[in-house]
């Protein structure tokens, strides 16, 4: 009788302890959970925002205390990956992946995709991504969409891509909703349908996804599937721009410059171009260079113009390379140098820039005429 009583007392204690281990929020959860993990016990954060000094010891301690909790093993793997201890990360990810922890399966897949801690292997990438996707993990479903879209390790298949994007989109995963919008807009893997495209862009935009907000702005600006509406375009561009999305900041700058749907304001145009340019967005860098060259919204300053043209040109923008060629040809903002002018015109011409090709042909003809006979 005492033995039976002891068993009855111990069993509930074991069950309570197991439940506690499953539900308790540890410091590992606080410092290393992923915001994309549906089984997380804390808000989670991106890998690049993880504090290793806190995450690694917290997760090592949590895994020692609760060795059968795959959530914690996965989070320790994240901490090791952030610390560039890739073999250790693979070990923890695999431990959790073998127990069907979806986020760990995708994390392991991504290491196979990039060849970090393991030999690069597209088939292993697909194998583990599919395991996670088949469990309804939207991030993995989106990843498989890109696998089929790009033909990575499988034949390219837009219909399969669209099917996987739809699975993830139906679960509310905003990058997949945005991608599905593009599939409908371009008729890739689905029948072209502007109304469906707008519906999916809007779903993502309403969740605050800046690329979708930017796309809706572009749609209203051009009247694709909706009546052209510059005020709506500006409203969506501003939502994305206020989140720091450089393409929308650049577009907002253009709308202030041109006065489309808003009062023309060169200083506001400069302000928005600068926000995008400071993030390395080449189109805005080139536009800011033009503002300085023409003295619009800022005092005319040829040296500043050249500086911004150069940044955009180094990013490979043909218009900026052409403008830099003009600066060297005329000596505006830089010492005149026809050799450098030809070099920049050639770079732009090789990218199909017609004005640069005309300038290049003219300067080379002059050089040939003046050369030795």
PyMOL commands that set and color helices and strands:
alter all, ss='L'
color gray80, all
select helices_A, chain A and resi 2-23+27-32+47-49+52-65+70-82+86-97+102-114+122-134+138-150+158-170+174-186+194-206+210-222+230-241+246-258+266-277+282-294+302-314+318-330+338-350+354-370
alter helices_A, ss='H'
color red, helices_A
deselect
rebuild
show_as cartoon
